[in-house]
């Protein structure tokens, strides 16, 4: 009975491994296909916004106020 359970375990793990391996291959193929036919969709058209020190401090102050309010109520 233990041997049969071991066989089913190995069979199940093999099927899951093969499925995941096949999924990785298909996703890589899909990525290459999309890059080939739609390269503009993956380009960085704009640079990330620059956050100044003042904006960062405002964000920290807002977080601190929210935490203080949550603890108080």
Secondary structure, 3 states (H helix, E strand, C coil): CHHHHHHHHHHHHHHHHHHHHHHHHHHHHHHHHHHHHCHHHHCCCCCCCCCCHHHHHHHHHHHHHHHHHHHHC
